[in-house]
Amino acid sequence: MIAKISSAYDLTKPLAYNLRKVSKNEATVLFAKGVTNNGQNTKLDEVVKEMKLGIPYTARCVKQVFHCSLNPHPKDRLTDDQLEEIAREYMERMGYGEQPYIVFKHSDIAREHIHIVALRVNSNGKKINASFERVRSQRITEDLERKYNLISAKESNSMQLNTHLEKVNASEGEL
């Protein structure tokens, strides 16, 4: 499972991206924590307004939004319940478990994956610890792969590196 983490200054962009996918039936709201209607409200301005209530006026953190996609191997078939468990455990272990967040399940490409949008600022206005975030994330995803018997991202990458490459002659139409 590969995690792609980004941070943003504002909730609007990551939520708009995910809610646009929902409106196109390319994604669904899997669940939400700390958001009314379990995140089923798909009106961008209302969702942004509600989540911003969790950011105190005194917050000094510049990039207040955590946006992550968790991408299992295309051959891994996970139920919604398993995806929910994975998202909850991932957020808890990353230190965002008490934050308001929404989990979206995307089915817009060959493999289903989830996106998580959360606040990086706690209710006291303090930034959640993001030290070594990518390293911690990699350890957590490796643990989750073992726990749920998923195909290891490390092993599948090493298998791809061992494939035999041959020179292609474009003039002969070998593309």
C-alpha distance (Angstrom), angle and dihedral (degrees) to the residues before:
residue distance angle dihedral
M1 . . .
I2 3.76 . .
A3 3.79 122.4 .
K4 3.78 119.8 -155.4
I5 3.79 111.1 -164.3
S6 3.77 127.7 -167.6
S7 3.77 135.1 164.9
A8 3.78 129.5 -144.9
Y9 3.78 139.0 -165.4
D10 3.78 93.5 -132.8
L11 3.80 138.1 27.0
T12 3.79 94.0 -131.0
K13 3.82 100.1 82.0
P14 3.82 100.2 46.7
L15 3.81 92.9 40.7
A16 3.83 92.3 45.9
Y17 3.81 90.3 51.2
N18 3.81 92.8 51.6
L19 3.80 96.5 40.0
R20 3.82 90.1 49.9
K21 3.82 87.4 56.4
V22 3.81 88.8 50.1
S23 3.81 91.7 51.6
K24 3.84 89.9 50.9
N25 3.84 90.4 50.1
E26 3.81 89.4 -116.8
A27 3.82 92.0 115.3
T28 3.78 141.9 21.8
V29 3.77 133.7 -153.8
L30 3.79 102.6 -106.0
F31 3.81 94.9 -172.5
A32 3.78 143.0 -46.6
K33 3.77 135.7 -141.3
G34 3.78 121.9 -146.9
V35 3.80 92.6 3.5
T36 3.82 124.4 107.3
N37 3.82 120.9 -112.8
N38 3.82 87.5 25.1
G39 3.80 87.5 -83.1
Q40 3.82 94.0 -60.2
N41 3.82 91.7 128.9
T42 3.79 104.7 104.1
K43 3.82 98.6 -174.6
L44 3.78 104.1 113.7
D45 3.80 98.6 -150.3
E46 3.82 92.3 50.0
V47 3.82 94.0 47.7
V48 3.82 91.9 47.3
K49 3.81 91.4 47.5
E50 3.80 92.5 49.6
M51 3.80 94.8 47.3
K52 3.83 91.7 46.0
L53 3.80 87.8 60.4
G54 3.82 85.0 73.7
I55 3.82 91.7 61.6
P56 3.81 112.0 82.4
Y57 3.79 118.1 -137.9
T58 3.81 88.6 -119.0
A59 3.81 94.2 59.5
R60 3.81 111.6 127.4
C61 3.79 98.0 -173.7
V62 3.81 110.9 118.8
K63 3.81 100.1 -159.7
Q64 3.79 100.0 45.6
V65 3.81 99.0 169.5
F66 3.81 130.6 80.0
H67 3.82 114.7 -159.6
C68 3.78 119.5 -179.8
S69 3.76 136.5 168.0
L70 3.80 119.9 -155.7
N71 3.78 111.1 -155.6
P72 3.80 119.7 -169.1
H73 3.80 120.0 -163.8
P74 3.85 112.0 -79.1
K75 3.83 90.3 -114.3
D76 3.82 92.7 55.5
R77 3.80 111.2 98.5
L78 3.79 112.3 -162.0
T79 3.79 129.6 -179.9
D80 3.78 121.6 -129.8
D81 3.82 88.7 -107.1
Q82 3.81 91.2 54.5
L83 3.81 91.6 47.3
E84 3.79 89.2 50.3
E85 3.81 92.1 50.2
I86 3.80 90.8 47.7
A87 3.82 91.9 49.5
R88 3.81 93.0 48.0
E89 3.80 93.8 48.0
Y90 3.81 92.3 44.5
M91 3.82 92.5 51.2
E92 3.81 92.6 44.7
R93 3.79 93.2 50.9
M94 3.81 92.7 43.9
G95 3.82 89.1 56.1
Y96 3.81 96.7 -109.5
G97 3.80 96.6 100.8
E98 3.81 94.9 111.0
Q99 3.80 94.3 44.9
P100 3.79 125.1 98.2
Y101 3.79 107.6 -101.6
I102 3.79 142.1 160.0
V103 3.80 125.5 -143.8
F104 3.80 118.3 -151.5
K105 3.80 123.2 -167.3
H106 3.80 110.7 -146.0
S107 3.77 122.9 -156.5
D108 3.80 97.3 168.9
I109 3.81 94.7 112.5
A110 3.81 135.9 39.2
R111 3.81 93.2 -78.4
E112 3.77 128.3 47.2
H113 3.78 114.7 -123.1
I114 3.78 138.0 164.3
H115 3.78 134.6 -118.6
I116 3.79 121.8 -157.0
V117 3.80 123.8 -160.8
A118 3.81 115.3 -169.2
L119 3.78 142.7 155.7
R120 3.81 118.5 -98.2
V121 3.81 91.2 -158.1
N122 3.79 123.5 77.0
S123 3.80 125.4 -140.5
N124 3.83 90.1 -90.2
G125 3.80 91.8 57.8
K126 3.80 94.0 -107.4
K127 3.79 121.1 135.0
I128 3.81 115.4 -114.2
N129 3.80 109.8 -113.7
A130 3.80 108.0 -91.1
S131 3.81 97.0 173.3
F132 3.79 111.5 139.4
E133 3.80 87.8 -6.0
R134 3.80 95.5 159.6
V135 3.81 93.1 47.6
R136 3.80 91.6 48.6
S137 3.79 89.9 46.4
Q138 3.80 92.0 53.0
R139 3.81 91.6 51.1
I140 3.79 91.0 48.7
T141 3.82 94.1 48.8
E142 3.82 90.2 48.7
D143 3.82 89.3 52.3
L144 3.80 90.5 48.1
E145 3.82 90.7 50.3
R146 3.80 89.7 55.5
K147 3.81 94.2 43.1
Y148 3.82 94.2 51.1
N149 3.84 97.0 34.2
L150 3.79 92.5 -116.4
I151 3.78 126.7 162.7
S152 3.79 108.4 -90.9
A153 3.79 115.4 -114.3
K154 3.81 90.6 -147.7
E155 3.80 93.6 52.6
S156 3.80 94.7 44.8
N157 3.83 90.3 49.9
S158 3.81 92.0 50.3
M159 3.82 90.1 49.4
Q160 3.80 90.0 53.1
L161 3.81 91.2 51.1
N162 3.80 90.7 57.0
T163 3.80 94.6 58.4
H164 3.78 117.1 117.8
L165 3.79 115.1 -110.0
E166 3.77 123.1 -154.6
K167 3.77 130.7 -168.0
V168 3.81 113.1 -101.5
N169 3.76 123.0 -142.4
A170 3.80 106.1 -149.4
S171 3.81 93.6 -169.4
E172 3.81 89.7 63.2
G173 3.79 92.6 52.7
E174 3.81 95.3 -113.4
L175 3.77 93.1 143.3
